[in-house]
């Protein structure tokens, strides 16, 4: 089993009804994951922004993303 720890940039929109910017920000942050998981419209991911932080592999404990790309991903 390989476990990837990664980050990327996503683009989407969220609609929040609120009476102030502070309330809107709070609602946005608390509802973000719920909206993401339940929405039929999935956010667009910028594949150029994908960065593998590290990978846990069966044969080696953890490999940082640069080592994964350069050395380990082609090892079977």
Protein Blocks (a to p, Z undefined) as FASTA:
>chain_A
ZZdddddddddddddddfbfklmmmmmmmmmmmmmmmpmbdcdddfklpccfbdcdfkbc
bdcfklmmmmmmmpZZ
